[in-house]
Amino acid sequence: MYIAPGDPYGISDVIELFLGLLFITLIAVAGLTSLFLLVRGRVGERKAGVVLIAFCVALLVAIVPARELASSVW
């Protein structure tokens, strides 16, 4: 939610912080898993690792526009 300059932070900021930390944690776990699959996996697992990396990159690229869109709607 939008905060005017000088206004105190509210519960929406705390929720946004926790969701952001959760997102970063899940992307990191997915990235490490995909690297593990690429290094140690069989052929099918390597393909899944590539798809997982592509999905993580797509999420990282889409998060800023999605956040801006969500804040403009509310």
Secondary structure, DSSP 8 states (H G I E B T S, - for coil): ----TT----HHHHHHHHHHHHHHHHHHHHHHHHHHHHHH--HHHHHHHHHHHHHHHHHHHHHHHHHHHHHHH-
